[in-house]
């Protein structure tokens, strides 16, 4: 991944990125030269320097009444990231409280792409309740194997298990925190997971999509359907 892309993900503006990388490449430099090397106007350069100093990514020294700017060591980026994480942790309880208060019964959330699918599985892990799956063709382990292993670790840590109803004829690797049975069914790209008061449906197309239905009555209905299939499925 390119440094520019990583710095953009950290929340730096395009001009901040240009200034930071210019200083990183050229060392201690005056503002005018930074603007020239970064190919931005002086006003934007000074503003970016001010913001980078506030973030602790740039420092300066005064020599002969002139400010010479320099990028702090690249490892400072990790410190900056940790500080942002600490800020989020500090306000998380309040945000969580307000989030719960604002929830509407029966809400549906939509997700798209691999990152969206990961968000769904992390929500399952946070619920930390046994989950019940039907329709799986092993897409999770095939498409994102490393994250699938992480999910298994989260299952162990949070002490919950998975029951799967699989299509007859499909092989499944035995796992300590999973149990499966078989029924006669046709292959499908759609996988349904019931957990807590939620139902997640993931459609494993080229770019996977998914939804979470947060509705107790819907979850109970899907669970009753799962229990019926589980009762009549073959071991």
Residue, then its C-alpha position, 0 to 999 in steps of 0.5 A: x500500500x502506498x504511503x499516501x493512501x495510509x496517511x489518507x486513511x489516518x485522516x490527513x488532508x491531501x495538502x498535509x500528506x504532500x507537506x509531510x512526505x516532502x519533509x520526510x524526504x528532504x529533512x529540515x526545510x523552510x516553509x517557502x521551499x516546502x511549498x515549492x517542493x510540495x507544489x502547493x501555495x504558501x497559504x495552504x502550506x502554512x495551514x498544513x504545517x500548523x495542523x501537522x504540528x498539532x498532530x505531533x507529526x511535524x516539529x520546528x526549530x528557530x535559527x536566525x529568526x527563521x523557522x525550519x520545519x522537519x517531520x518527526x520520526x515515522x514511528x510517531x505515526x503509530x503514536x498518533x494512531x494510538x492517541x486517536x484510539x485512546x480518544x475513541x475509547x474515552x467517548x465509546x461508553x457515551x456513544x454506545x449509550x446514545x446508540x442504544x437509545x436511538x435504536x428503532x425496533x426492526x431496523x435493517x442495516x446493509x453492508x457491501x464488500x469484504x469489509x462489510x462482511x467482516x463488520x457483520x461477523x464482528x457484530x456476531x462476535x460482539x453479541x457473544x451468543x451461539x449462532x445458527x447458520x444455514x446455506x453455507x457453502x464455505x465461502x467465508x473460509x475461502x474468500x477471507x481465510x485469515x479473517x475466518x481464523x480470527x473469527x474462530x479465535x473470537x469464538x473461543x475467547x467469547x465462548x460461543x458456538x456455531x450450529x450449521x445446517x449444510x447441503x448434503x454432499x458438501x464436506x465441512x472441516x470439523x472445528x471445536x466450536x462448531x457442529x453441523x448436520x446435513x439436509x438435501x438442498x440446492x447450492x446457494x450464494x445466500x447464507x443466513x445466520x441467526x444470533x441473539x435478536x438478529x438475523x444476518x443474510x450474506x449473499x456471496x456474489x463477486x462483491x458480497x453484500x449483506x444485511x442485518x435485521x435487528x428484530x426479536x420476532x424475526x429472529x425467533x421466527x428464523x430460529x424456529x425454522x432452523x430448529x425444525x430443519x436441525x431436528x430433521x437433518x442428518x448427522 
